[in-house]
Amino acid sequence: MAGKIAVAYRDDRIVGHDEVHYRARAIGPDARPLALVIVNISALGLMARCEGDFREGDRLHITLPVIGVVVAQIRWSLGGRIGCELDRIIELADYYDLLAAMLKPR
């Protein structure tokens, strides 16, 4: 059959990520406090460096400036780095305020 094929597929990697270096606090899947360094972020997710042994599917509660606590599901973990998908999309105006706060010199 010739013609166009509609594919229901979403590749989150096509969403732009903003490079940051932000120290954040989180609560791990074992309910213990966890320190993260967020390396990049988008309205859909983030990548961070942290210590710990995490598995795909683990959930973290991460405290972000402006936004507050967000729930993030770990999508991958490799060599002290984790990639997380946020449970909810950050609205554009809030995202710009979040970036400004994360990039502000401390």
Phi and psi in radians as a Rosetta constraint file:
Dihedral C 1 N 2 CA 2 C 2 CIRCULARHARMONIC -1.499 0.35
Dihedral N 2 CA 2 C 2 N 3 CIRCULARHARMONIC 2.695 0.35
Dihedral C 2 N 3 CA 3 C 3 CIRCULARHARMONIC 2.273 0.35
Dihedral N 3 CA 3 C 3 N 4 CIRCULARHARMONIC -3.027 0.35
Dihedral C 3 N 4 CA 4 C 4 CIRCULARHARMONIC -1.460 0.35
Dihedral N 4 CA 4 C 4 N 5 CIRCULARHARMONIC 2.564 0.35
Dihedral C 4 N 5 CA 5 C 5 CIRCULARHARMONIC -1.979 0.35
Dihedral N 5 CA 5 C 5 N 6 CIRCULARHARMONIC 2.201 0.35
Dihedral C 5 N 6 CA 6 C 6 CIRCULARHARMONIC -1.548 0.35
Dihedral N 6 CA 6 C 6 N 7 CIRCULARHARMONIC 2.227 0.35
Dihedral C 6 N 7 CA 7 C 7 CIRCULARHARMONIC -2.083 0.35
Dihedral N 7 CA 7 C 7 N 8 CIRCULARHARMONIC 2.216 0.35
Dihedral C 7 N 8 CA 8 C 8 CIRCULARHARMONIC -1.591 0.35
Dihedral N 8 CA 8 C 8 N 9 CIRCULARHARMONIC 1.545 0.35
Dihedral C 8 N 9 CA 9 C 9 CIRCULARHARMONIC -2.565 0.35
Dihedral N 9 CA 9 C 9 N 10 CIRCULARHARMONIC 2.329 0.35
Dihedral C 9 N 10 CA 10 C 10 CIRCULARHARMONIC -2.117 0.35
Dihedral N 10 CA 10 C 10 N 11 CIRCULARHARMONIC 2.113 0.35
Dihedral C 10 N 11 CA 11 C 11 CIRCULARHARMONIC -1.870 0.35
Dihedral N 11 CA 11 C 11 N 12 CIRCULARHARMONIC 1.774 0.35
Dihedral C 11 N 12 CA 12 C 12 CIRCULARHARMONIC -1.086 0.35
Dihedral N 12 CA 12 C 12 N 13 CIRCULARHARMONIC -0.320 0.35
Dihedral C 12 N 13 CA 13 C 13 CIRCULARHARMONIC -1.178 0.35
Dihedral N 13 CA 13 C 13 N 14 CIRCULARHARMONIC -0.310 0.35
Dihedral C 13 N 14 CA 14 C 14 CIRCULARHARMONIC -1.358 0.35
Dihedral N 14 CA 14 C 14 N 15 CIRCULARHARMONIC -0.247 0.35
Dihedral C 14 N 15 CA 15 C 15 CIRCULARHARMONIC -1.328 0.35
Dihedral N 15 CA 15 C 15 N 16 CIRCULARHARMONIC 2.288 0.35
Dihedral C 15 N 16 CA 16 C 16 CIRCULARHARMONIC -1.117 0.35
Dihedral N 16 CA 16 C 16 N 17 CIRCULARHARMONIC 2.464 0.35
Dihedral C 16 N 17 CA 17 C 17 CIRCULARHARMONIC -1.942 0.35
Dihedral N 17 CA 17 C 17 N 18 CIRCULARHARMONIC 2.525 0.35
Dihedral C 17 N 18 CA 18 C 18 CIRCULARHARMONIC -1.822 0.35
Dihedral N 18 CA 18 C 18 N 19 CIRCULARHARMONIC 2.283 0.35
Dihedral C 18 N 19 CA 19 C 19 CIRCULARHARMONIC -1.318 0.35
Dihedral N 19 CA 19 C 19 N 20 CIRCULARHARMONIC 2.250 0.35
Dihedral C 19 N 20 CA 20 C 20 CIRCULARHARMONIC -2.442 0.35
Dihedral N 20 CA 20 C 20 N 21 CIRCULARHARMONIC 2.953 0.35
Dihedral C 20 N 21 CA 21 C 21 CIRCULARHARMONIC -2.440 0.35
Dihedral N 21 CA 21 C 21 N 22 CIRCULARHARMONIC 1.539 0.35
Dihedral C 21 N 22 CA 22 C 22 CIRCULARHARMONIC -2.214 0.35
Dihedral N 22 CA 22 C 22 N 23 CIRCULARHARMONIC 2.173 0.35
Dihedral C 22 N 23 CA 23 C 23 CIRCULARHARMONIC -1.431 0.35
Dihedral N 23 CA 23 C 23 N 24 CIRCULARHARMONIC 2.143 0.35
Dihedral C 23 N 24 CA 24 C 24 CIRCULARHARMONIC -2.226 0.35
Dihedral N 24 CA 24 C 24 N 25 CIRCULARHARMONIC 2.804 0.35
Dihedral C 24 N 25 CA 25 C 25 CIRCULARHARMONIC -1.881 0.35
Dihedral N 25 CA 25 C 25 N 26 CIRCULARHARMONIC 2.591 0.35
Dihedral C 25 N 26 CA 26 C 26 CIRCULARHARMONIC -2.561 0.35
Dihedral N 26 CA 26 C 26 N 27 CIRCULARHARMONIC 2.920 0.35
Dihedral C 26 N 27 CA 27 C 27 CIRCULARHARMONIC -2.000 0.35
Dihedral N 27 CA 27 C 27 N 28 CIRCULARHARMONIC 2.159 0.35
Dihedral C 27 N 28 CA 28 C 28 CIRCULARHARMONIC -1.361 0.35
Dihedral N 28 CA 28 C 28 N 29 CIRCULARHARMONIC 3.092 0.35
Dihedral C 28 N 29 CA 29 C 29 CIRCULARHARMONIC -1.125 0.35
Dihedral N 29 CA 29 C 29 N 30 CIRCULARHARMONIC -0.318 0.35
Dihedral C 29 N 30 CA 30 C 30 CIRCULARHARMONIC -1.634 0.35
Dihedral N 30 CA 30 C 30 N 31 CIRCULARHARMONIC 0.177 0.35
Dihedral C 30 N 31 CA 31 C 31 CIRCULARHARMONIC 1.209 0.35
Dihedral N 31 CA 31 C 31 N 32 CIRCULARHARMONIC 0.310 0.35
Dihedral C 31 N 32 CA 32 C 32 CIRCULARHARMONIC -1.727 0.35
Dihedral N 32 CA 32 C 32 N 33 CIRCULARHARMONIC 2.615 0.35
Dihedral C 32 N 33 CA 33 C 33 CIRCULARHARMONIC -1.105 0.35
Dihedral N 33 CA 33 C 33 N 34 CIRCULARHARMONIC 2.593 0.35
Dihedral C 33 N 34 CA 34 C 34 CIRCULARHARMONIC -2.511 0.35
Dihedral N 34 CA 34 C 34 N 35 CIRCULARHARMONIC 2.378 0.35
Dihedral C 34 N 35 CA 35 C 35 CIRCULARHARMONIC -1.729 0.35
Dihedral N 35 CA 35 C 35 N 36 CIRCULARHARMONIC 2.349 0.35
Dihedral C 35 N 36 CA 36 C 36 CIRCULARHARMONIC -2.180 0.35
Dihedral N 36 CA 36 C 36 N 37 CIRCULARHARMONIC 2.656 0.35
Dihedral C 36 N 37 CA 37 C 37 CIRCULARHARMONIC -2.043 0.35
Dihedral N 37 CA 37 C 37 N 38 CIRCULARHARMONIC 1.903 0.35
Dihedral C 37 N 38 CA 38 C 38 CIRCULARHARMONIC -1.336 0.35
Dihedral N 38 CA 38 C 38 N 39 CIRCULARHARMONIC 2.169 0.35
Dihedral C 38 N 39 CA 39 C 39 CIRCULARHARMONIC -1.661 0.35
Dihedral N 39 CA 39 C 39 N 40 CIRCULARHARMONIC -0.726 0.35
Dihedral C 39 N 40 CA 40 C 40 CIRCULARHARMONIC -2.583 0.35
Dihedral N 40 CA 40 C 40 N 41 CIRCULARHARMONIC 2.786 0.35
Dihedral C 40 N 41 CA 41 C 41 CIRCULARHARMONIC -2.585 0.35
Dihedral N 41 CA 41 C 41 N 42 CIRCULARHARMONIC 2.676 0.35
Dihedral C 41 N 42 CA 42 C 42 CIRCULARHARMONIC -2.438 0.35
Dihedral N 42 CA 42 C 42 N 43 CIRCULARHARMONIC 3.123 0.35
Dihedral C 42 N 43 CA 43 C 43 CIRCULARHARMONIC -1.205 0.35
Dihedral N 43 CA 43 C 43 N 44 CIRCULARHARMONIC -0.225 0.35
Dihedral C 43 N 44 CA 44 C 44 CIRCULARHARMONIC -1.875 0.35
Dihedral N 44 CA 44 C 44 N 45 CIRCULARHARMONIC -0.362 0.35
Dihedral C 44 N 45 CA 45 C 45 CIRCULARHARMONIC -3.045 0.35
Dihedral N 45 CA 45 C 45 N 46 CIRCULARHARMONIC -2.991 0.35
Dihedral C 45 N 46 CA 46 C 46 CIRCULARHARMONIC -2.723 0.35
Dihedral N 46 CA 46 C 46 N 47 CIRCULARHARMONIC 2.827 0.35
Dihedral C 46 N 47 CA 47 C 47 CIRCULARHARMONIC -2.110 0.35
Dihedral N 47 CA 47 C 47 N 48 CIRCULARHARMONIC 2.415 0.35
Dihedral C 47 N 48 CA 48 C 48 CIRCULARHARMONIC -2.467 0.35
Dihedral N 48 CA 48 C 48 N 49 CIRCULARHARMONIC 2.750 0.35
Dihedral C 48 N 49 CA 49 C 49 CIRCULARHARMONIC -1.783 0.35
Dihedral N 49 CA 49 C 49 N 50 CIRCULARHARMONIC 2.448 0.35
Dihedral C 49 N 50 CA 50 C 50 CIRCULARHARMONIC -2.892 0.35
Dihedral N 50 CA 50 C 50 N 51 CIRCULARHARMONIC 2.859 0.35
Dihedral C 50 N 51 CA 51 C 51 CIRCULARHARMONIC -1.681 0.35
Dihedral N 51 CA 51 C 51 N 52 CIRCULARHARMONIC 2.515 0.35
Dihedral C 51 N 52 CA 52 C 52 CIRCULARHARMONIC 2.399 0.35
Dihedral N 52 CA 52 C 52 N 53 CIRCULARHARMONIC 2.811 0.35
Dihedral C 52 N 53 CA 53 C 53 CIRCULARHARMONIC -1.881 0.35
Dihedral N 53 CA 53 C 53 N 54 CIRCULARHARMONIC 1.754 0.35
Dihedral C 53 N 54 CA 54 C 54 CIRCULARHARMONIC -1.960 0.35
Dihedral N 54 CA 54 C 54 N 55 CIRCULARHARMONIC 2.670 0.35
Dihedral C 54 N 55 CA 55 C 55 CIRCULARHARMONIC -2.085 0.35
Dihedral N 55 CA 55 C 55 N 56 CIRCULARHARMONIC 2.729 0.35
Dihedral C 55 N 56 CA 56 C 56 CIRCULARHARMONIC -0.994 0.35
Dihedral N 56 CA 56 C 56 N 57 CIRCULARHARMONIC 2.305 0.35
Dihedral C 56 N 57 CA 57 C 57 CIRCULARHARMONIC 1.750 0.35
Dihedral N 57 CA 57 C 57 N 58 CIRCULARHARMONIC -0.350 0.35
Dihedral C 57 N 58 CA 58 C 58 CIRCULARHARMONIC -1.042 0.35
Dihedral N 58 CA 58 C 58 N 59 CIRCULARHARMONIC 2.613 0.35
Dihedral C 58 N 59 CA 59 C 59 CIRCULARHARMONIC -2.022 0.35
Dihedral N 59 CA 59 C 59 N 60 CIRCULARHARMONIC 2.452 0.35
Dihedral C 59 N 60 CA 60 C 60 CIRCULARHARMONIC -2.100 0.35
Dihedral N 60 CA 60 C 60 N 61 CIRCULARHARMONIC 2.610 0.35
Dihedral C 60 N 61 CA 61 C 61 CIRCULARHARMONIC -1.896 0.35
Dihedral N 61 CA 61 C 61 N 62 CIRCULARHARMONIC 1.905 0.35
Dihedral C 61 N 62 CA 62 C 62 CIRCULARHARMONIC -1.896 0.35
Dihedral N 62 CA 62 C 62 N 63 CIRCULARHARMONIC 2.309 0.35
Dihedral C 62 N 63 CA 63 C 63 CIRCULARHARMONIC -1.612 0.35
Dihedral N 63 CA 63 C 63 N 64 CIRCULARHARMONIC 2.089 0.35
Dihedral C 63 N 64 CA 64 C 64 CIRCULARHARMONIC -2.015 0.35
Dihedral N 64 CA 64 C 64 N 65 CIRCULARHARMONIC 2.592 0.35
Dihedral C 64 N 65 CA 65 C 65 CIRCULARHARMONIC -1.119 0.35
Dihedral N 65 CA 65 C 65 N 66 CIRCULARHARMONIC 2.649 0.35
Dihedral C 65 N 66 CA 66 C 66 CIRCULARHARMONIC 1.204 0.35
Dihedral N 66 CA 66 C 66 N 67 CIRCULARHARMONIC -0.845 0.35
Dihedral C 66 N 67 CA 67 C 67 CIRCULARHARMONIC -1.395 0.35
Dihedral N 67 CA 67 C 67 N 68 CIRCULARHARMONIC -0.685 0.35
Dihedral C 67 N 68 CA 68 C 68 CIRCULARHARMONIC 1.640 0.35
Dihedral N 68 CA 68 C 68 N 69 CIRCULARHARMONIC -2.587 0.35
Dihedral C 68 N 69 CA 69 C 69 CIRCULARHARMONIC -1.474 0.35
Dihedral N 69 CA 69 C 69 N 70 CIRCULARHARMONIC 2.249 0.35
Dihedral C 69 N 70 CA 70 C 70 CIRCULARHARMONIC -2.095 0.35
Dihedral N 70 CA 70 C 70 N 71 CIRCULARHARMONIC 2.625 0.35
Dihedral C 70 N 71 CA 71 C 71 CIRCULARHARMONIC -1.705 0.35
Dihedral N 71 CA 71 C 71 N 72 CIRCULARHARMONIC 2.278 0.35
Dihedral C 71 N 72 CA 72 C 72 CIRCULARHARMONIC -2.242 0.35
Dihedral N 72 CA 72 C 72 N 73 CIRCULARHARMONIC 2.339 0.35
Dihedral C 72 N 73 CA 73 C 73 CIRCULARHARMONIC -1.720 0.35
Dihedral N 73 CA 73 C 73 N 74 CIRCULARHARMONIC 2.273 0.35
Dihedral C 73 N 74 CA 74 C 74 CIRCULARHARMONIC -1.266 0.35
Dihedral N 74 CA 74 C 74 N 75 CIRCULARHARMONIC 2.168 0.35
Dihedral C 74 N 75 CA 75 C 75 CIRCULARHARMONIC -1.702 0.35
Dihedral N 75 CA 75 C 75 N 76 CIRCULARHARMONIC -0.483 0.35
Dihedral C 75 N 76 CA 76 C 76 CIRCULARHARMONIC -2.766 0.35
Dihedral N 76 CA 76 C 76 N 77 CIRCULARHARMONIC 2.735 0.35
Dihedral C 76 N 77 CA 77 C 77 CIRCULARHARMONIC -2.516 0.35
Dihedral N 77 CA 77 C 77 N 78 CIRCULARHARMONIC 2.249 0.35
Dihedral C 77 N 78 CA 78 C 78 CIRCULARHARMONIC -2.722 0.35
Dihedral N 78 CA 78 C 78 N 79 CIRCULARHARMONIC 2.090 0.35
Dihedral C 78 N 79 CA 79 C 79 CIRCULARHARMONIC 0.934 0.35
Dihedral N 79 CA 79 C 79 N 80 CIRCULARHARMONIC 0.795 0.35
Dihedral C 79 N 80 CA 80 C 80 CIRCULARHARMONIC 1.434 0.35
Dihedral N 80 CA 80 C 80 N 81 CIRCULARHARMONIC 0.137 0.35
Dihedral C 80 N 81 CA 81 C 81 CIRCULARHARMONIC -2.096 0.35
Dihedral N 81 CA 81 C 81 N 82 CIRCULARHARMONIC 2.561 0.35
Dihedral C 81 N 82 CA 82 C 82 CIRCULARHARMONIC -2.314 0.35
Dihedral N 82 CA 82 C 82 N 83 CIRCULARHARMONIC 2.554 0.35
Dihedral C 82 N 83 CA 83 C 83 CIRCULARHARMONIC -1.960 0.35
Dihedral N 83 CA 83 C 83 N 84 CIRCULARHARMONIC 2.256 0.35
Dihedral C 83 N 84 CA 84 C 84 CIRCULARHARMONIC -2.203 0.35
Dihedral N 84 CA 84 C 84 N 85 CIRCULARHARMONIC 2.523 0.35
Dihedral C 84 N 85 CA 85 C 85 CIRCULARHARMONIC -1.848 0.35
Dihedral N 85 CA 85 C 85 N 86 CIRCULARHARMONIC 2.268 0.35
Dihedral C 85 N 86 CA 86 C 86 CIRCULARHARMONIC -1.316 0.35
Dihedral N 86 CA 86 C 86 N 87 CIRCULARHARMONIC 2.561 0.35
Dihedral C 86 N 87 CA 87 C 87 CIRCULARHARMONIC -1.215 0.35
Dihedral N 87 CA 87 C 87 N 88 CIRCULARHARMONIC -0.381 0.35
Dihedral C 87 N 88 CA 88 C 88 CIRCULARHARMONIC -2.451 0.35
Dihedral N 88 CA 88 C 88 N 89 CIRCULARHARMONIC 2.593 0.35
Dihedral C 88 N 89 CA 89 C 89 CIRCULARHARMONIC -1.295 0.35
Dihedral N 89 CA 89 C 89 N 90 CIRCULARHARMONIC 2.415 0.35
Dihedral C 89 N 90 CA 90 C 90 CIRCULARHARMONIC -1.422 0.35
Dihedral N 90 CA 90 C 90 N 91 CIRCULARHARMONIC 2.200 0.35
Dihedral C 90 N 91 CA 91 C 91 CIRCULARHARMONIC -1.073 0.35
Dihedral N 91 CA 91 C 91 N 92 CIRCULARHARMONIC 2.603 0.35
Dihedral C 91 N 92 CA 92 C 92 CIRCULARHARMONIC -0.974 0.35
Dihedral N 92 CA 92 C 92 N 93 CIRCULARHARMONIC -0.853 0.35
Dihedral C 92 N 93 CA 93 C 93 CIRCULARHARMONIC -1.075 0.35
Dihedral N 93 CA 93 C 93 N 94 CIRCULARHARMONIC -0.758 0.35
Dihedral C 93 N 94 CA 94 C 94 CIRCULARHARMONIC -1.139 0.35
Dihedral N 94 CA 94 C 94 N 95 CIRCULARHARMONIC -0.641 0.35
Dihedral C 94 N 95 CA 95 C 95 CIRCULARHARMONIC -1.102 0.35
Dihedral N 95 CA 95 C 95 N 96 CIRCULARHARMONIC -0.769 0.35
Dihedral C 95 N 96 CA 96 C 96 CIRCULARHARMONIC -1.104 0.35
Dihedral N 96 CA 96 C 96 N 97 CIRCULARHARMONIC -0.704 0.35
Dihedral C 96 N 97 CA 97 C 97 CIRCULARHARMONIC -1.146 0.35
Dihedral N 97 CA 97 C 97 N 98 CIRCULARHARMONIC -0.687 0.35
Dihedral C 97 N 98 CA 98 C 98 CIRCULARHARMONIC -1.065 0.35
Dihedral N 98 CA 98 C 98 N 99 CIRCULARHARMONIC -0.832 0.35
Dihedral C 98 N 99 CA 99 C 99 CIRCULARHARMONIC -1.042 0.35
Dihedral N 99 CA 99 C 99 N 100 CIRCULARHARMONIC -0.775 0.35
Dihedral C 99 N 100 CA 100 C 100 CIRCULARHARMONIC -1.026 0.35
Dihedral N 100 CA 100 C 100 N 101 CIRCULARHARMONIC -0.747 0.35
Dihedral C 100 N 101 CA 101 C 101 CIRCULARHARMONIC -1.202 0.35
Dihedral N 101 CA 101 C 101 N 102 CIRCULARHARMONIC -0.666 0.35
Dihedral C 101 N 102 CA 102 C 102 CIRCULARHARMONIC -1.251 0.35
Dihedral N 102 CA 102 C 102 N 103 CIRCULARHARMONIC -0.544 0.35
Dihedral C 102 N 103 CA 103 C 103 CIRCULARHARMONIC -1.584 0.35
Dihedral N 103 CA 103 C 103 N 104 CIRCULARHARMONIC -0.169 0.35
Dihedral C 103 N 104 CA 104 C 104 CIRCULARHARMONIC -1.165 0.35
Dihedral N 104 CA 104 C 104 N 105 CIRCULARHARMONIC 2.246 0.35
Dihedral C 104 N 105 CA 105 C 105 CIRCULARHARMONIC -1.066 0.35
Dihedral N 105 CA 105 C 105 N 106 CIRCULARHARMONIC 2.453 0.35
